[in-house]
Amino acid sequence: MRLYRLLTIIKPKTIQHYLAYMVAGLVLIQLAITWFLISDLTSNLLKEQIGLRALQTAQSIAHMPMIRDELLRNDPEGRIQILAENIRQKTGATFIVVGDVDNKRFSHPVPERIGQTFVGGDTGPVIKEGRSYVSEAVGTLGRSIRSFVPIFSQDGEIIGFVSVGYLSTSVKKSIAEHMNRPLIFIILLTLFGFVITACITRHLKKITLNLEPAEITNLYLERGAVLETIREGVIATDHKGEIRLANNAALKYTCFYSAELVGKHIDDVIPCAGLKHALTTGESEFDQERIVNGQELIFNIVPVLKDGAIKGLVASFRRKDELDRISHELSSIQEYSELLRGQTHEYSNKLHTIAGLIQIEAYQEALDLVARESSGYEDIIRFLNKAVPHPVIAAIVLGKYNRAKELKINFHVDRESTMLDVPDWIQQEKIVTIVGNLLDNAFEAVLEQNKDNRNVFLSFTDLGNDIVFEVEDSGPGVPPAQIEKIFEKGISSKGSARRGLGLYLVHQRLDELGGLITVSAAKPGGTLFSVIIPKVRCTIV
């Protein structure tokens, strides 16, 4: 329970905590391992050095003639003890023992033990084989590291040995003294590690936009949820153009699986989309039409920039027919709304006029106005019901008729016109876009004319193999220099402020339907737009 509370208290909450705990753990582990290795290495080195020093001291003593002579004489005067003690005090050895082949001592730091048997049981090789070596054993003074060197007579016979030793406790104390310097080095190394950790933490905070691990996790989960709720396909790439992210909608449009798509180059997945352009120029593109796997898609492409450098791009795309369907619904609603608005405004004016005529008792004029307005509106409705049995197309003509009356424009529809045979493959909303924008363009062209010269004519026919529309106005006409450019986006003969889009949309829809449009001068003045749409769908082989 106490351990759980401790872990709860030290639970990391920030990147600094994560790194601090990680570095602290690594440092502790490294410290323990380093300390163990250094201690072991230092201990072995010191033992080896002490053993070597003891062996050299023993060799020096074993080769002294006086030691050999006194050992042969059984050292009656104790000269070996005097010499051994003098050398022991100068070298710092714990003991120097000179013994014969029977392990009898002739010298010892404790004089009472002279003449006694050497203890330890490790004198066999030096007495029997005449070999010099270093061993560690327990003697009368305790565990010690001691060397053995044989003493030979002049005839080469083994007559004894010299043993120089150092207590293991003294060696351990010496090891502890030698470990102070490595400990200081380890502490400094640890402090340096924490400084490096602080620098790394600052850099990580910078590249993670000061977000903490929990926040990054939440953002990642939220991003996945948001991407999957978007019906548009979304693809994100790095600066090389390799795909790093794609939602399910993107997989559906590109006909790939997730494992296949991520990591591929964008040109291998959507070769005709032109996405590489945004990576090289850093320019965004919006509402661009591309064909991918036989599907017409609308692309929005935005490069990812950081400090002015291109880090990648994000592209969203959706099928064009879905947008066209929405556009159709919106266009229909707008046309009906315009129709109702025009009718409301016009009838409100007419009602006010009739009310005024009644108040001044001009009853006949009121009846004439009612009959005239009723006959004109009923006439256009009867005509459209008979000649145009397509509600969407009829609605746009009727809406523009009311709009023209509101603007005081003489809008004439050729009563010989017919629109009975419209093939099913021709989407009526595209015809609405074409006719609506041409009539709007004609209305604007005649508004600056005097009231008697505000004339717009509409005729249409579906006889033969084509559907033909003609819109003629009595405006000032299109300058010859602009005839080739009026269908470009943003080009208008009436200025550039929020204009130049209507005829551009007309041209786009005609391209989709395989149709064409011509512009010519009308007589005695104005412009004639002629639209031809083939009834048979054009197929490209």
N, C-alpha and C positions, 0 to 999 in steps of 0.2 A: 504493500500500500504506500509506504514511504517512497519507494522507487518510482511508482506511478506519479505521485505528486511532484517529485523532482523532475521527471520527464515533462510533465505538464508545464512546469515553471520555465524550463529551458527550451520549450518548443519554439523552433525558428519561425519568425514571422516576416522577416525581410531578407533580401539578398545578402546584406551584410551579416545577418545572423547565420545564414546557411554557410557562407564562406568562412566566417569566424569559427563556427563549430567544426567545419570540415578541416580547416587548417590546424585548429587546436588538436583535433583527433590525430591527424597525420603527424603533427609535430611530436605528440606524446608517443606515438608508435615508433616514429623515427628516433626519438630520444632514447627510448628503451632499447631498441635494436642497436643503436650506435653505442650506447653506454655498455651494453653487453659485449659487443664486438671489441670495443676499445679496451674494456676491462680484461677480457680474455687475451687479447693480443698483448697488452701491456704486461699482464701476469706471465705469459709464456716467455716474452722477451726478457723480463727481469730475472725469471728463473734460469733462463738459458745463460744470461750474462753472469749471474751469481755463481752458477755451476761452473762456467768457464773460468771465472776468477778463482774459485776454490781449487779447480784442477791445476791451474798454473801455479798457485801457491804451493800446493802439495808436491808438484813436480820439482819446484825449486828446492824444497826441503829434502825430498828423497835423494837428490843428487849431491847433497852435502857430504863430504868424506867423514866429517865429525859424527854425523848421525849414523853412518854405516859402521864406523869403528866402535862407537859407544854401544850400538845395538849388539855387535858381536861380543863385546865385553860385558854385556848385561847391565851396562850403565850403573856401575856401583856408586858413582858420585852424584847422580841425578842431573847431569849436564843437559840431557835431552829435554827435560822439563823446563829448565831455565831458558834454553834457546827457543823452544816452542811457544812459551808464554810471551817472550819478547816479540816474536814475529806475529802472534795472535793480536797483541795490543796495537801493533802498528798497522795491521791489515784490517782490523775490525771484525775478524771472524769470530764466531761464537765459540768454536773449539778447534784445537789442533791436537790430534791424537796420533802418537807413534806407537805401533804395536808390532809384535813378532808374529811368526807363523802360527803360534798357538793362541792368537788374539789377546795376548797379554798387553796391557797398556803400560807405556813408559812416560806418557805425558797426558795431562788432563786439566781443564780449568779448575776442577775441584781436586786438590792434591790428595784427599783421602781415597779417591777412586783409582789412584795409580797402583798398578800391580793387579787390578781386577780385570775380568774378561770384558772385551769390547762387545757392546750390545747393539742389536739391530738385525743380525742374521744376513747381512748383505756383503760379507767380506769374502765369500767363496771365490769369485772370479779373480780378485786381486792376489789371493794367496795361492790358489791352485793353478791359475792360468797366467799370472803376471800381467794382467790387463789393467789399463787405466780407464776409469769411467766415473760417471756421476749418477747418484741415486737419491731417492727420498725415502727415509725410514724413520722409525721412532726409536730414539736412544734414551739415555738416562736424563738428558736435558729436555727431552720432548721431540716432536717431529721436526726434522731438519733436512735441508738439502746439503748433501755432502759428497765430496769427491774422494776417490781412492787411487793412490799411485803406489806401485810396488817398489821395494828397496832391494837392490841386487848387491851381492858380494862381488869381489873382484873376479871371482870365477864364474859369475853369471847366475848364481843360485839365488832363489828368492829367500830372503832372511827376515822380511817383515813388510810393513806398509805404512803409509802416511795418509791420514784422513783429515780433511779440512771441511768444516761444516758451518752453515748459517741456519738459525732457527726459522721455521716457516712463518711464525708470528711476526718476526722481524721483516720477512719478505713481504707479507701482506701489508704491513704498515708502510713499507716503502712504496708498494703499489698504490695505496691510497694517496700518498703524497704526490706521486707522479700523475694521478688522475685529475688534479686540480686544474691544470692547464687545458686538457680536453673539455672539461666541464664548462670552463669559461667560453671556449670556442663554440660549444653547443648552444649555450645561452645566447651568444651573439648571433648565431645562425638562426635561432628561433625568433629573435627580435627582427632580424632581416626578413624572415618569412612573413611576419605580421605586417611589416611595411609594404612588402610586395602585394600582400593580400588587400591592403587598403587601396593600393593603386589599381589592382584588378577590379575591385568592387566599384570604384569610381568609374572605370571604363565600362563595366557592365551596366551600371545605372544609366550611363549616357546612351549606350546602344539599345537599351530596352525602354527608352523614353521615360525613365524614372518609375517604371512599373514594377511592382513587387510580384513574387512568384504566384501568389493566389490571384492577383489581378490578371496576370498573363494567362493563367489557366481559365479563368472566367471569360476572358476575351476570346480565347480559342474556342471554347464551347459555344459561346454566343455567336461567333462568326459562323460556325458550322450550322447552327440552327437557322440563322438569318439566310444563309446561302440556299438552304433547302426549302425555305418558304418562298424564295423568288422563283417565279415561273419562267423568267428569262434564263438563258444559258449564260454562265459566268465562267471565264477562264482567266487565271492570273499566271504570268510568266516572270522569270528573272531577267536580268539584263542581257543574257545570252539568247533569250527567246525560248528557253526550256520551260515547259508547263509545270507549275508547282501546285496548282489548285484548280479544281473543276467541280462544279456541282452536278447533280443528277440530270438537270435539264440540258446542260452542255454535253453530257455523255449521250443523251438521246438524240440531240441534233447532229452530233458528229459520228454516231454509230460506233463508239468505242466503249470499252470497259474501263473502270477506274484504274485498274492496275496497268492497263495498256496506255492510257492517256497521260498520266503523270510521268514526267521525265522525258517525254517526246518533244521534239522541236515544233514550234507553232506552225512552221511552214509545211511540216509533214502531216499535220492534222487538218489545217484549214489553209491549203495552199493558195486559194483564190481570194482570201480575205484582205490581203495587203496589210497585215498587222505589223510586219517588220518595219514599215515606214514610220510608225510611231516610236519604235525603239531607236531609230537612227536620228530622227528629227526632234523628238519630244513634243510633237504637236498632237493635240486631241482631235478626234473626228467623231461627229455625231450624225445619227440617222443616215448612215451610208448603206446602200443596198449591195449585197454580195450574194453569190450563188455558191452554196456548199452542198455537195452530195445531191445535186439536183433540186435543192430547196432554196427559195428566195428568202434571205434573212436580212434583217435590219440590224446594223452594227453600231454600237457606241464604244469608242476606244479612247482610253485615258491613260497616259503614261504615269508611272510612279516615280516621283522626283524627290530627291533629298539633297539639300545643299547644292541645287542646280545640276546634280548628276542623275542620269536615268538609271533607276534600279530595277525596272521592269515595267509591265503594263497590265491593265485590267480591261478585258473586253466583255461586254454583255451583248447578247444577240437574241432575236426572237423572230419567229416566222412572220413573213410579210403579210400572209393572208389573214393571220390573226389580227394584225394591226389594221388591215383593210376592213375587216369585219367591224372592228370598233369604230373606225373612221366612217364606215357606212352608217352605223347606228347613230353616231354623233351628227353626221351630215343630215340624216333624215330628220332628227330632232331639231336641228338648227333651221332646216327649211320649213318644217311645220311651225316652229316658233316664229320665224319671220313672216310666214303667211298669216298667222293669227295676229301678230303685232300690226302688220300693215292693214289687215281688215279692221281691227279695233280702232286704229287711228283714223282711217278713212271714214268708217261708219260713224265715228264720234263727230267728225266734222260735218258729215251729211245730216246727222240727227240735229245738230245745232242749227244748221241752215233751215231744215224743215220746220223746226220749232220757231225760228224767227219769222219764216214766211206765214206760219199760222197765226202768230201773234199780231202781225200787221194785216191779217185778213187777206193775204194773197193766196187764196186757197187753190186757184188754178195752177199757179206757178209751183206750189208745193206738190200737187198731183203730178205735174209734168216732170219735176225733178225725181220723184219716186219712180215713175214709169221709166224714165231714161236710165237711171242707175240700175234699176232692177233688170231691164232688158239687156244692158251691156254685160253685166256680171253673169246673168243666166245664159247669155249667148256663149261666152267663153267656156263656161262649165259644160254646156251641152256639147260644144265642139270637142273639148278634151275627152269627155266620156265616150264619144264616138270614135275619134281619131287616135286617141292615145289610151289604150286599155291597160296601161302599166302605171299603177298608182304613184310610184316614186318619180317617174319622169313627168307625169301630169302634175304632180304637186309642185315640182320646181318651176314649171311654166306658169302655173297659177300664182305661185308665190311671187315670181318676178313681175307678173301682171299687176298685182296689188302694190308691189314696191314701186313700179313705174307710175302708177296713179298717185302715190304718195309724193313722188318727186316731180310731179307735173310733167311727165315724159309721155309722149305719144308712142305707145308700145303696140305694134301691129303684128299679129300672128296670121300667117297665110292660111286661109281657111281651106285651101286645097291640100294642105299638109296631111300626111298620115304616118303613123308609127305603130303598125300592127304586128309586123314580123321582126321581133328582136330575138335572136338566138339565145338559148339558155346559157351558153358559155360567156356571153357578154354580161358582165356585172353592171347592173343598172346604176349603182352608186358612181361608177366611173363616168357614165353618161351624164349623171347629175353634176359631177365635178366639171366636166367639159362645158356643158350648156350654161351652168350657173356662172362660171368664171367669165365666159365670153359675154354673157348678158351684163354682168357687173361692169366689165370693161367698157361695153358700149354705153351703158348708163352714165359712167363717169365721163366718157368722151363728149356727150351732148349736153352735160349740165351747164357748161359755160356758154352755150348758144342761147339765142332768144327763145321765148316760149313757143313761138310758132315753128321753130326749126329744131325742136327736140324730138327727133324721130328715130325709133329703133324698130327694125324689121326682123322677124324670125320666121324661117321656113324650114321644113324638114320632110324627108321622104325615106321610105324603106323599099321602094320599088327597085327591082333588079337585084344585083349581087352585093350592093353596098347600102349602108345607112349614111345619109347625107344630111348635114345641118348647115344652114347659112345664117349668119348674123350680120346685119348691115346697120350702120349708124350714119347719122348726118353730122358727125363731128368734124374736127379740123383735119383728120387723117393722120396717118403715120408717116413721118419723114422718111424718104427713101433710104437714107443712110442707116436708119434704125430697124428696117424691116428684117434684116438677117439676125438681129440681136434681141428682139423683143421677147423671144421665148427663153432667153437665158435668165438664170436666177438673179434677182436684184436689178434687172434692167427695166426701166419704164420711161415712157415719154412724158409722164406727169410728175417727174421728180423722183427722188430716191428714198424719201422718208417713208419707211414701212410699206414700200410698193415693190413691184416687180416679181411677185410670187404667183399671181393668178394665172398668167399665160404660161409660166414655167410648169405649174401643175397640169395645165391642159396638155402641154407637150409631153409630159411624163406619162399621163394616162393614155394618150394616143400611141406612144411607143409600146406600152404594154398590150394594147389592143391591135397593134399592127396597122394603125391608121395613119393619116397624114392631114395636114392643115396648110392652106394657102392663104396669103394675104394680098389683097388687091385694092385699088382705089375704086370707090363707089361713085356713081353719077347722081346729081351734079357735084357732090363732094362727100367726104367721109371715108369709111373703111369697110370692106367686105371680107369677113372671115368665112372660109369654106372648109368644112370638116368632112372627111370621108373615112368610114369605118367598114372594113370588109366583113361580110357575114360569116365567111368561112375562116376558121382559125388558121393562121399561118404556122407551119411547122418548119423548123430549121433542121436540115439534114446534115 
